[in-house]
Amino acid sequence: MSGNKRIDIDVNPVVEIDGAFVAQGLGLEVAEFQRLMESHGISILCERGTGEDEGLYRASFYHGDRRVRLVVDRNGAPVDPRHKL
């Protein structure tokens, strides 16, 4: 199997994102956003970057017909919005 590259997978990495960014993007007050997160009223998809995007995550938050998508580093800090993962 020459040419294969090993990819280490952290199955459940903890990436904390400032909820105020997401709440604003969804048109919600922070307290309402927190309540909806606790009651599973917001859907989340988190994708892990590989290759040149290793260490980055794309987090998508969905509520009703709204979506907020952020690219963040492993510390949850937003990356330049022009960076596509």
Secondary structure, 3 states (H helix, E strand, C coil): CCCCCCCCCCCCCCCCCCHHHHHHHHCCCHHHHHHHHHCCCCEEEEEECCHHHCCEEEEEEEECCEEEEEEEECCCCECCCCCCC
